[in-house]
């Protein structure tokens, strides 16, 4: 073929892709913004757009995997997991925040459970130290579920403690996301298996299976349960704090050590994910020991994921913002809001609520950072105060509303966490715990500088172009 023939073939193939993908995208994408974003990509770069759509375009776990999760969910619902004792379940009242609790429970969350103790930790080394101490004290079982379990000094230290536990007869089970923890499965996982640790990859991803399932739907949860009596959950992975140091600096997370009746619910979350990935039903009553009341804190566990028909986390977040009367404080490493979240934040600020948003000065994702600048500038024009964290990568995902509610967990305040990832968040309903979270947030504010409109790239033509181009990808991020 001569050059002209190759050019004609390329043009013909590009138009074929455009014509084929037009009805595919229009019929399959429910949200207009996402639909238009994909159409724009496919129109301007057909081959690149086709490849990206196959990788990221559809919210699908894969037909077989989704069917398996639904089948196993039915089996779980019919199983005999020991329930939370009725005395510890808090009944919803008639006030606004009780309606939020009811919405969470109806949408897939679990009942609010009272009688818990919780200590918040924001130092990575302290979290790992406490986790290893609990692992070394374990007598019956250890359950870990993490998005990133890295083969570094931190991961190797935790792995060594797991190996010690397994060799003294403790049942050790580990789930780690296949993509986030890919380095774990190359070397550290064989080491653990040889010493009796049972370790599996969550949501395995293979390139040859791209046409059948989306690769970036990940299990983003962070959870450890020791002997069914102590749990750790929050935003921290098993990785050194310097993870991503070259781009954004040292990571800052929040993790909670929890005891009390709610640990049973967290145990159930792990066992569900274990069952989904391995097919092994773990319903031994010994996995659910008595967890007597250990403190004054009421906790609601809210697991979310792409196998659910609604975006529960987004709905709860927006509802909580509309309930605010005095002050809202949000910390998040990535800030890509959708229309509902933008409206809720703007309306809160316009009706006189003090709204503070704390984000890293520089995140580890350039496109996300540029798109976030656009939305921050929009919110600042409505009265939202934006603070830029100066001491590295602020990775803690927290929300406090007045003195009534605190929320934290694995989910970022972006479209990906709203719709795509399996996440685990906790709603806290106790003044003492809300104040503890507020103090943690105040520490982040003290290490931040309040942004002005001059801090965003929009003051130059190149900056405005960069922000607005990145904004076009927001529905896909």
C-alpha positions as CSV (number, residue, x, y, z in Angstrom):
1,X,0.0,0.0,0.0
2,X,1.1,3.5,-0.8
3,X,1.0,6.4,1.7
4,X,-2.4,7.6,0.5
5,X,-3.9,4.2,0.9
6,X,-2.7,4.0,4.5
7,X,-4.1,7.5,5.2
8,X,-7.4,6.6,3.7
9,X,-7.5,3.4,5.8
10,X,-6.7,5.3,9.0
11,X,-9.4,7.9,8.3
12,X,-11.9,5.2,7.4
13,X,-11.1,3.3,10.7
14,X,-11.5,6.4,12.8
15,X,-14.9,7.2,11.3
16,X,-15.9,3.6,11.8
17,X,-15.0,3.8,15.5
18,X,-16.9,7.1,15.8
19,X,-20.0,5.7,14.2
20,X,-19.9,2.5,16.2
21,X,-19.1,4.1,19.6
22,X,-21.8,6.8,19.3
23,X,-24.8,4.6,20.0
24,X,-22.7,2.4,22.5
25,X,-21.9,5.5,24.6
26,X,-25.2,7.2,24.3
27,X,-27.2,4.0,25.3
28,X,-24.9,2.8,28.0
29,X,-23.9,6.0,29.9
30,X,-26.7,7.3,32.1
31,X,-25.1,10.5,33.2
32,X,-25.0,13.2,30.5
33,X,-21.7,14.7,31.7
34,X,-19.9,11.3,31.4
35,X,-21.6,10.6,28.1
36,X,-20.4,13.9,26.6
37,X,-16.9,13.5,28.0
38,X,-16.6,10.1,26.3
39,X,-18.0,11.3,23.0
40,X,-15.5,14.1,23.0
41,X,-12.6,11.8,23.5
42,X,-13.7,9.3,20.9
43,X,-14.5,12.1,18.4
44,X,-11.1,13.8,18.7
45,X,-8.9,10.7,19.2
46,X,-10.9,7.6,18.0
47,X,-8.3,4.9,18.6
48,X,-7.2,6.3,22.0
49,X,-10.8,6.8,22.9
50,X,-11.7,3.3,22.0
51,X,-8.8,1.9,24.1
52,X,-9.7,4.0,27.1
53,X,-13.3,3.1,26.9
54,X,-12.5,-0.6,26.8
55,X,-10.3,-0.1,29.9
56,X,-12.4,2.4,31.9
57,X,-15.6,3.1,30.1
58,X,-18.2,1.0,31.8
59,X,-19.0,0.4,35.4
60,X,-18.8,-3.4,35.1
61,X,-17.4,-6.0,37.3
62,X,-17.7,-8.6,34.6
63,X,-20.8,-10.7,34.0
64,X,-19.5,-13.8,35.8
65,X,-18.0,-11.9,38.7
66,X,-21.2,-9.8,39.2
67,X,-23.4,-13.0,39.1
68,X,-21.0,-14.7,41.6
69,X,-21.2,-11.7,44.0
70,X,-25.0,-11.7,43.8
71,X,-25.2,-15.5,44.3
72,X,-22.8,-15.3,47.3
73,X,-24.7,-12.3,48.7
74,X,-27.9,-14.4,48.7
75,X,-25.9,-17.2,50.5
76,X,-24.6,-14.7,53.0
77,X,-28.1,-13.3,53.7
78,X,-29.2,-16.9,54.4
79,X,-26.3,-17.7,56.6
80,X,-26.2,-17.6,60.4
81,X,-23.8,-14.8,61.2
82,X,-24.3,-13.9,64.8
83,X,-26.2,-10.5,64.9
84,X,-25.4,-7.5,67.0
85,X,-27.2,-7.8,70.3
86,X,-30.4,-5.7,70.2
87,X,-29.4,-3.8,73.3
88,X,-26.5,-2.2,71.4
89,X,-28.5,-1.1,68.3
90,X,-29.5,2.6,68.4
91,X,-33.0,3.3,67.2
92,X,-33.5,6.2,64.8
93,X,-35.5,9.1,66.1
94,X,-37.3,11.9,64.3
95,X,-34.5,14.6,64.1
96,X,-32.7,15.4,60.8
97,X,-29.6,13.4,61.6
98,X,-31.6,10.4,62.5
99,X,-33.1,10.6,59.0
100,X,-29.6,10.5,57.7
101,X,-28.9,7.3,59.7
102,X,-32.1,5.8,58.3
103,X,-31.1,6.7,54.8
104,X,-27.7,5.0,55.3
105,X,-29.3,1.9,56.7
106,X,-31.9,1.6,54.0
107,X,-29.3,2.1,51.2
108,X,-27.0,-0.7,52.3
109,X,-25.4,0.6,55.4
110,X,-25.6,-1.2,58.8
111,X,-27.5,-0.1,62.0
112,X,-25.9,2.4,64.3
113,X,-24.3,0.5,67.2
114,X,-23.6,2.1,70.6
115,X,-21.1,1.2,73.2
116,X,-17.8,1.5,71.3
117,X,-14.4,2.9,72.1
118,X,-12.3,4.6,69.4
119,X,-8.8,6.1,69.3
120,X,-7.8,8.1,66.2
121,X,-4.2,7.9,65.0
122,X,-2.7,10.2,62.4
123,X,1.0,9.0,62.5
124,X,1.8,6.2,60.1
125,X,4.5,4.7,62.3
126,X,2.2,4.7,65.4
127,X,-0.6,2.9,63.4
128,X,1.9,0.2,62.2
129,X,3.3,-0.1,65.7
130,X,-0.2,-0.7,67.2
131,X,-1.2,-3.0,64.4
132,X,1.9,-5.2,64.9
133,X,1.4,-5.2,68.7
134,X,-2.2,-6.5,68.2
135,X,-1.0,-9.1,65.6
136,X,1.6,-10.3,68.1
137,X,-1.0,-10.7,70.8
138,X,-3.6,-12.5,68.6
139,X,-4.7,-15.9,69.8
140,X,-7.4,-17.0,67.4
141,X,-7.4,-15.2,64.0
142,X,-6.1,-12.2,62.1
143,X,-8.0,-10.7,59.1
144,X,-6.5,-8.0,56.9
145,X,-8.1,-6.3,53.9
146,X,-6.1,-3.5,52.3
147,X,-5.9,-1.7,48.9
148,X,-2.1,-1.3,49.1
149,X,0.0,-3.8,50.9
150,X,3.5,-2.8,49.7
151,X,6.7,-4.9,49.7
152,X,8.7,-2.2,51.5
153,X,10.0,-1.9,55.1
154,X,6.5,-1.4,56.5
155,X,5.0,-4.2,54.5
156,X,7.8,-6.5,55.4
157,X,7.4,-5.7,59.1
158,X,3.7,-6.5,59.0
159,X,4.4,-9.6,57.0
160,X,6.9,-10.8,59.5
161,X,4.4,-10.4,62.3
162,X,1.7,-12.3,60.3
163,X,4.2,-15.1,59.7
164,X,5.0,-15.3,63.4
165,X,1.3,-15.5,64.2
166,X,0.6,-18.2,61.6
167,X,3.5,-20.3,62.9
168,X,2.2,-20.2,66.4
169,X,-1.2,-21.5,65.2
170,X,-3.2,-18.4,64.6
171,X,-5.5,-18.4,61.5
172,X,-4.2,-15.6,59.3
173,X,-6.2,-14.4,56.3
174,X,-5.2,-11.5,54.0
175,X,-7.0,-9.9,51.1
176,X,-5.2,-7.3,49.1
177,X,-6.3,-5.5,45.9
178,X,-4.8,-7.1,42.9
179,X,-3.7,-3.8,41.3
180,X,-2.9,-1.7,44.4
181,X,-0.9,-4.5,45.9
182,X,0.6,-6.0,42.7
183,X,4.2,-5.9,44.1
184,X,3.0,-7.9,47.2
185,X,2.0,-10.8,45.0
186,X,5.4,-11.0,43.3
187,X,7.6,-11.8,46.2
188,X,6.0,-11.2,49.7
189,X,2.9,-13.3,49.1
190,X,4.9,-16.5,48.4
191,X,6.9,-15.8,51.6
192,X,3.7,-15.6,53.6
193,X,2.1,-18.6,52.0
194,X,5.1,-20.7,52.8
195,X,4.6,-19.8,56.5
196,X,0.9,-20.7,56.6
197,X,-0.7,-17.3,55.8
198,X,-3.7,-17.6,53.5
199,X,-3.5,-14.6,51.1
200,X,-5.6,-13.8,48.0
201,X,-5.9,-11.0,45.5
202,X,-9.1,-9.0,45.5
203,X,-10.6,-8.3,42.0
204,X,-7.9,-10.0,39.9
205,X,-7.1,-8.0,36.7
206,X,-5.8,-9.4,33.5
207,X,-5.4,-7.5,30.2
208,X,-6.9,-10.3,28.1
209,X,-10.1,-9.9,30.1
210,X,-10.6,-6.2,29.3
211,X,-13.6,-6.7,27.0
212,X,-15.4,-8.4,29.8
213,X,-14.8,-6.3,32.8
214,X,-13.4,-3.0,33.8
215,X,-9.9,-3.0,35.3
216,X,-10.1,0.1,37.5
217,X,-13.0,-1.0,39.7
218,X,-10.9,-1.7,42.8
219,X,-11.3,-2.8,46.4
220,X,-10.2,0.4,48.1
221,X,-11.0,-0.7,51.7
222,X,-8.6,-0.6,54.6
223,X,-9.5,-3.0,57.5
224,X,-7.9,-5.2,60.1
225,X,-9.8,-7.4,62.6
226,X,-7.9,-9.2,65.3
227,X,-9.6,-12.0,67.2
228,X,-13.0,-10.5,66.4
229,X,-12.5,-8.0,69.3
230,X,-10.2,-5.2,67.9
231,X,-10.5,-3.5,64.5
232,X,-8.5,-0.9,62.6
233,X,-10.0,1.0,59.7
234,X,-9.5,4.4,58.0
235,X,-7.5,5.7,55.1
236,X,-4.0,4.3,55.7
237,X,-2.5,1.5,53.6
238,X,0.3,-0.9,54.7
239,X,3.0,1.2,53.1
240,X,5.7,3.6,54.1
241,X,4.6,7.2,54.7
242,X,7.0,8.4,52.1
243,X,5.0,6.5,49.4
244,X,4.8,8.9,46.4
245,X,7.3,11.2,48.0
246,X,8.8,12.5,44.8
247,X,5.4,13.8,43.6
248,X,3.5,15.0,46.7
249,X,5.6,14.4,49.8
250,X,5.0,12.3,52.8
251,X,1.5,10.9,53.2
252,X,-0.8,11.9,56.1
253,X,-3.6,9.5,57.0
254,X,-6.1,8.9,59.8
255,X,-6.8,5.4,61.2
256,X,-8.9,4.3,64.1
257,X,-8.5,1.5,66.6
258,X,-11.9,0.3,67.6
259,X,-13.3,-2.0,70.3
260,X,-16.9,-2.7,71.2
261,X,-20.0,-4.3,69.5
262,X,-19.4,-2.6,66.1
263,X,-16.3,-4.8,65.6
264,X,-18.8,-7.6,64.8
265,X,-20.0,-5.6,61.8
266,X,-16.5,-4.9,60.6
267,X,-15.7,-8.6,60.9
268,X,-18.7,-9.2,58.7
269,X,-17.4,-6.8,56.0
270,X,-14.1,-8.8,55.8
271,X,-15.9,-12.1,55.7
272,X,-18.2,-11.0,52.9
273,X,-15.2,-9.9,50.8
274,X,-13.4,-13.1,51.6
275,X,-16.3,-15.1,50.5
276,X,-16.7,-13.1,47.3
277,X,-13.1,-13.7,46.3
278,X,-12.5,-17.3,47.6
279,X,-16.0,-18.9,47.8
280,X,-15.2,-20.0,51.4
281,X,-18.0,-19.3,53.9
282,X,-16.6,-18.5,57.3
283,X,-19.5,-18.6,59.7
284,X,-17.8,-20.2,62.7
285,X,-19.3,-18.6,65.8
286,X,-15.8,-18.3,67.2
287,X,-15.2,-15.6,64.6
288,X,-17.8,-13.5,66.5
289,X,-16.8,-13.5,70.2
290,X,-18.7,-11.4,72.7
291,X,-17.9,-7.7,72.3
292,X,-19.3,-6.0,75.4
293,X,-19.7,-2.2,75.5
294,X,-16.4,-0.6,75.8
295,X,-17.1,3.1,75.4
296,X,-19.7,5.9,74.7
297,X,-19.4,6.1,70.9
298,X,-22.2,5.2,68.5
299,X,-20.9,4.1,65.1
300,X,-22.6,3.3,61.7
301,X,-20.6,1.2,59.2
302,X,-21.3,2.1,55.6
303,X,-19.8,-0.2,53.0
304,X,-20.3,0.9,49.3
305,X,-19.3,-0.5,45.9
306,X,-20.1,-0.7,42.2
307,X,-22.2,-3.8,42.7
308,X,-24.9,-1.6,44.3
309,X,-27.6,0.1,42.2
310,X,-27.2,3.5,43.9
311,X,-24.3,5.8,44.8
312,X,-25.0,5.6,48.5
313,X,-21.8,7.4,49.7
314,X,-22.6,10.4,47.5
315,X,-26.2,10.5,48.6
316,X,-25.2,10.5,52.3
317,X,-22.5,13.1,51.8
318,X,-24.8,15.5,50.1
319,X,-27.6,14.9,52.6
320,X,-25.2,15.6,55.5
321,X,-24.1,18.9,53.8
322,X,-27.7,20.0,53.5
323,X,-28.2,19.4,57.3
324,X,-25.3,21.6,58.3
325,X,-26.2,24.7,60.2
326,X,-23.0,26.2,61.5
327,X,-19.7,24.6,60.2
328,X,-18.5,21.9,57.8
329,X,-14.9,20.8,57.6
330,X,-13.7,18.5,54.8
331,X,-10.3,17.0,54.2
332,X,-9.5,15.0,51.1
333,X,-6.5,14.2,48.9
334,X,-8.5,14.5,45.7
335,X,-11.4,16.8,45.1
336,X,-13.4,16.1,41.9
337,X,-17.1,16.8,42.9
338,X,-20.1,16.1,40.8
339,X,-23.0,18.5,40.3
340,X,-24.9,17.4,43.4
341,X,-21.9,17.8,45.7
342,X,-21.0,21.2,44.2
343,X,-24.6,22.4,44.7
344,X,-24.6,21.2,48.3
345,X,-21.3,22.9,49.2
346,X,-22.4,26.2,47.4
347,X,-25.8,26.2,49.1
348,X,-24.2,25.6,52.5
349,X,-21.8,28.5,52.1
350,X,-24.5,30.8,50.7
351,X,-26.9,30.2,53.7
352,X,-24.1,31.2,56.1
353,X,-22.5,27.9,57.0
354,X,-18.8,28.1,57.5
355,X,-17.4,25.6,55.0
356,X,-13.7,24.7,55.1
357,X,-12.1,22.4,52.5
358,X,-8.5,21.2,53.1
359,X,-6.6,19.6,50.2
360,X,-2.9,19.0,49.5
361,X,-1.0,21.8,47.9
362,X,0.1,19.2,45.3
363,X,-1.5,15.8,44.9
364,X,0.2,12.8,43.3
365,X,-2.1,13.0,40.2
366,X,-1.5,16.0,37.9
367,X,-4.8,15.8,35.9
368,X,-6.8,15.4,39.1
369,X,-4.9,18.3,40.7
370,X,-5.6,20.5,37.7
371,X,-9.3,19.6,37.6
372,X,-9.6,20.2,41.4
373,X,-8.2,23.7,41.0
374,X,-11.2,24.5,38.7
375,X,-13.7,23.3,41.3
376,X,-11.9,25.0,44.2
377,X,-12.0,28.3,42.4
378,X,-15.7,27.9,41.7
379,X,-16.5,27.2,45.3
380,X,-14.4,30.0,46.6
381,X,-16.5,32.4,44.6
382,X,-19.5,31.1,46.6
383,X,-17.8,31.6,50.0
384,X,-16.2,28.3,50.6
385,X,-12.8,28.6,52.3
386,X,-10.1,26.4,50.7
387,X,-6.9,25.6,52.5
388,X,-3.8,24.1,50.9
389,X,-1.9,21.6,53.1
390,X,1.8,22.4,53.0
391,X,3.4,19.4,54.7
392,X,3.0,16.7,52.0
393,X,0.2,14.5,50.7
394,X,-2.9,14.9,52.9
395,X,-4.5,11.5,52.4
396,X,-7.0,11.6,55.3
397,X,-10.7,11.6,54.1
398,X,-12.7,13.3,56.9
399,X,-16.0,15.2,57.3
400,X,-17.4,16.9,60.3
401,X,-20.8,18.6,60.4
402,X,-21.6,21.0,63.3
403,X,-21.1,19.0,66.5
404,X,-23.4,16.2,65.4
405,X,-21.6,14.0,62.9
406,X,-18.1,12.9,61.8
407,X,-17.3,10.7,58.9
408,X,-14.0,9.1,57.9
409,X,-12.8,6.0,56.0
410,X,-11.3,4.9,52.7
411,X,-13.5,7.0,50.3
412,X,-12.2,10.2,48.7
413,X,-14.6,13.0,47.9
414,X,-14.6,12.4,44.2
415,X,-16.6,10.7,41.4
416,X,-14.4,7.6,41.5
417,X,-15.2,6.8,45.2
418,X,-18.8,7.7,44.7
419,X,-19.4,5.2,42.0
420,X,-16.5,2.9,41.1
421,X,-14.5,1.6,44.1
422,X,-15.4,-0.7,47.0
423,X,-15.1,1.6,50.0
424,X,-15.6,1.5,53.7
425,X,-16.6,4.5,55.8
426,X,-17.8,5.1,59.3
427,X,-20.3,7.6,60.5
428,X,-19.7,8.7,64.1
429,X,-22.5,9.9,66.3
430,X,-21.1,11.1,69.6
431,X,-20.0,14.5,70.6
432,X,-16.7,13.2,72.1
433,X,-15.7,11.5,68.9
434,X,-16.8,14.4,66.7
435,X,-14.6,16.7,68.8
436,X,-11.7,14.3,68.5
437,X,-12.0,14.4,64.7
438,X,-12.3,18.2,64.8
439,X,-9.1,18.4,66.7
440,X,-7.4,16.2,64.1
441,X,-8.8,18.5,61.3
442,X,-7.6,21.6,63.1
443,X,-4.1,20.1,63.1
444,X,-4.4,19.9,59.3
445,X,-5.7,23.4,59.1
446,X,-2.8,24.7,61.2
447,X,-0.4,23.2,58.7
448,X,-2.2,24.8,55.8
449,X,-2.4,28.2,54.1
450,X,-5.7,29.7,53.1
451,X,-5.9,29.9,49.3
452,X,-6.9,33.1,47.4
453,X,-8.1,33.3,43.9
454,X,-4.6,34.3,42.8
455,X,-3.3,30.8,43.9
456,X,-5.0,29.1,41.0
457,X,-3.6,28.7,37.4
458,X,-6.5,30.7,36.0
459,X,-4.6,34.0,36.2
460,X,-2.7,33.0,33.0
461,X,-4.1,31.9,29.6
462,X,-2.1,28.7,29.7
463,X,-3.3,28.0,33.3
464,X,-7.0,28.5,32.4
465,X,-6.6,26.2,29.4
466,X,-5.0,23.5,31.6
467,X,-7.7,23.8,34.2
468,X,-10.6,23.7,31.8
469,X,-9.1,20.8,29.7
470,X,-8.6,18.8,32.9
471,X,-12.2,19.7,33.9
472,X,-13.5,17.9,30.8
473,X,-12.1,14.6,32.2
474,X,-13.8,15.1,35.6
475,X,-16.7,12.6,34.9
476,X,-14.0,9.9,34.1
477,X,-11.6,10.5,37.1
